[in-house]
């Protein structure tokens, strides 16, 4: 019996067909994988939002803290622009290893809500690269013998620091947690973003103030900015997933995907739907808008998208 093999032409045709099918299907597989990660991540932040709602109920209607007060000779000095260890007890070799600082960190949002989430893995996002604090290597380098650290991709809206849950004007629209570190998670630390600029009088209280600075003596910027915001740096994308956006959970614990783009180097004045005023062509955010409360003559501004008093009608 004669056996007939493929000719070279037939073999090349088969290879070409396989290559064409692969070119068509691989992007579809990639999109499906990205969609699965986005869905899993959205479920994670949803659980954080629900856990925070339970925390708030147990805390007399007060939202988690986005900063603490330094106890070591700096009473009243708020850690509004400071990264915090997560968990609170992995730092042992410097000031963060003291009992006072550990207590401060334990009350920080990422640590205080952990007993309600019951899982450290909810905070780090799904499928993101985990970095070891390159920007803060001197203070937050992780030694080989350190206790197990947690990673965070989600950040907390710092304007909700010690703010009453019932005082939020639009809970279904106000973002409580969001992917404020872009497409990466950071080992061993957590942040609030944006944060209140609480650099005022020693011993003073600090809280969002619609009609002025967050505390007595706060040095709001030249434009009246009584807040600060943080990003990992140029080239870190504001698009965590396809669709040019980020996952969020709102103050009513509803989880939603939020469009944060497009990237075009043009100013975006849609204050009510995105946190960013401008996104560079490399997809990293450039700026946020600050808004003054309607009818206020103080000139004090806070990031429009994160104001707990916002009716989302700017």
N, C-alpha and C positions, 0 to 999 in steps of 0.2 A: 504494500500500500504506500502510495506517495504522500509525503507530508510537505505542505507548502508553508514556508516562513513568510513573515512580513518583508516586503521590499523596503528599502531605505526611505523612499518617498512616503509610503504608507506609515512608517514609524514616525517620520517627521510630522505628518499630518495629525497623528494621534497626540504627539507631544504638544503640538500647537493648540489643539482643542483643549487639552488639560490646562495649559498655561492660560488660555482665555477664560476658562471656567474659574480658575484660581483667582485671576485678576478681578473677576466679577464678585466672587463669593467672599474673599478675604476682607474687603471693607465692610461687608454685611456682618461678618462674624465679629469684627472689631467694634462695630456700632452696637451689636447685641451685647457684647461683653461690657462696654461702657454703660449701656442702659441698665444692665444688671447691677453694676457697682453703684450707679446713681440711686437706684431703687433701694438697695441694701443700706446705703448711706443715709437716705432720707428716713428710713425706718429707725436708724440709730438716733438721729437728731430728734425724731418724734418722741422716742423714749426718754431722752434727756429733758425735753420740754414737759412731758407728763410728770416725770420725777421731780422737776423743779416746782411744778404746781403743787405737788404733795408737800414738798419742803416748805413752800410759802404758807400753806395751810397750817403747818405745824409751827410756823415762826410768826404768828400773829399778823399774817397778811403781808409780811415784808419780804421782798425779793433778796436773793443772795448778795453778798458783799463783793464788790469789784476791786476793793483795795483794803488795806489795813492801816493801823497807826503804829509807827515804830515805838517800841518801848524802851530801847537802850539809849537813854540820854537825849532822846529826840521826841519827847511826848508831844503828840498832836501832829507829827510829821507824817503825812499820808503817803502811802506807797502807790500813788495813782499811776505812775509811769514806770513801774517795776514789774519784771517777770517774777512769777512765784513757783516754787517747787511743787511738783505733783508726782507722787504723794508728798505730803509735807515733811516726811521724816527721812528722805534719802540723803539730804545734805547734812554732813557731819563735820566737815573740815573748816568751816568758816562761820560767819555770823548767823547764817541760816540754820546752823545746827544747834543754836542755843534754844532753851525751852521757850523763851519769849517769842522768838521768831517762828518757831514751829507752831506755837499756838496761833500766831498771826496767820500763817499759811493754812492752818487747819480750817480757819473760818473763811478762806478765800473760795470763790464760787466752785472751782473745779474739784476742790477737796470736800467742801461742805455738802455738796449734792451727791457725792459718790456713794454714801450709805443708802441713798434712795434709788440710784440707778442699778446698784449691785453689780456693776460691770465696768471695769476700766476701759474695755475695748470699744465702748460706745463713743468715746471722745476723739479717737484718732482718725476717723474717716475710714473708708474702705479702699484698699489698694493704692494708698499713697506712699511715697517715699518718706521715711522717717529720718530726720536730721538730728545731729547731736550738737545743736546750739552753736554753730560756727560763729555767729555774730557775738556771742557772749562767752567765748571759750574761757576767758580768764575767771569768770565768776560761776559759770554753769557747766564746766567740763565734767563729764561723768567718769569717775574713777572706775577701774576694773572691779574693785571689791564693793562697789556701791550696792545698796538695796535696789530691788527691781524698780525701775522708773516706768512711768506711764507716758504715753504720747498724746498730744492734743492737736487736732486739726481745727476743731470748732473753737470759736471765741465767743465771749459774752458781751452783750451790749452794756458797756460800763455806765451809761446814763441811768440804768436801773439799780444802781448801787443803793441798797437800803430803801428802795422806793416801794410805796404801797402798790400792791397788785390792782386794787380797786381804783387807784388814782390814774391808771393808764387810760388815755382818752379812747384809743382804738386798739384793743387787745388783738383783734383778728388781723391787723395790719402791721403792728409794731414788731420788728424783729427782735427776738431775745437772744438767739444763738445763730451764728452763721459761719461759713467757711472763710473766716477772715485771715487765713494764712495761705489761701490759694490752693495749689495742688501739692501740698506737702503737710506733713505732721512733724511736730517737734518733740523730741524726747525730753522728759524731765521737767517740763515747764508749761505754764499756761498764762494766758494774757486776757485782758479785757480790751475790746477794740470796737468803737472808740472809747476814750476814757475822759472823765471829768478832770479839769486842770485844777487840782486841789493843792496849790502851793502857797496858801495864805497864812494867816495868823496861827501861830503855834497854839494848839489846844482847841481850835475852832472845829465846828462840825462841817461836814462836806456832803452836799446833796445837790442833785439837779435843781436849778432855780430858773424858772422860765423868764423872770424879769431881771436877772442880774447874774453875777458870778456865783459859782457853786459854794463859795465860802468867803468869809471876811478877809479882805486883803489879797485875794487871788489876783495874779497878774495876767489878765486876759490879754491876748495879742493886740497888735495895732489895729486889726480889723474887728476887734471885739471877740475873737475866738476864745471861748472859755473851755476848750476841749482839745484833745489831741487824738491822732489816729496813727496806726502802725501798719506797715507792710514789710514783707521779708526782703524786698529789694527789687531792683530792675531785672526784668526777665522772668519774675515769678508771676505766672499767669493768674488773672482774675477769673478765668474760665476753668472751673474744676472739672467740668464735663462738657460733652458736646451739647450744643444749644446755647453756647456763650453765656454760661451762668453758674450759679452756686446754689447749694441747698441751704435752707433756713428753717427755723421753727419760730413761730410767732408767740406773742405773750399769752395767747389762749391755747397754746400747745398744738396748734395746727401746723403741720409740716408742708412746706411748699418749695418748689424749684423757682429760683429768682433769676431772671435775665440780668446780667451785669454789663453786657456789651451794647453795641459793637465796639471794636477797636478801630479808631480812625483819627486819633489826635484832635478831634473836634470837641468843644465844650458841649456837654449834655445838660440841659436845664430841666430834665424830668425829675424833679426833686422827690416825687412821691413813689417812684417805682424802682429806683436803683440807688445804691449808696454813693456811686462814683460820679464825679463831675467830668472826668476825662480818663480814657484808657488809651495808652500808647499803642503804636502799631505792633509792638512785641507782646501785647495783651496784658501788660502790667499796669495797674491803676496809677494815675498821676495825682489825683486830687479828689476831695470831697467838698460839697457845698455846705456852708454854714448859714443857718436861718435865724432871724430874730423873731421872737414871739409877736404875733399880731397885736398892734396897739402899744407895744413896749417902746419906750424912749431911751432905754438904757444902752442899746447898741450891743448888748451881750448876745453872742451867737453860739449855737450848738449845731452839730451835724444834723441837717434837716431830716434825713431818713430815719434817724435813731431817737428823735425827741419823744419822750413818753407823753408829752402834752399835744402832740401833733394830731390834727384831724385829717392829715394827708390831703390838704387842699391848697398847698403852697403853689 
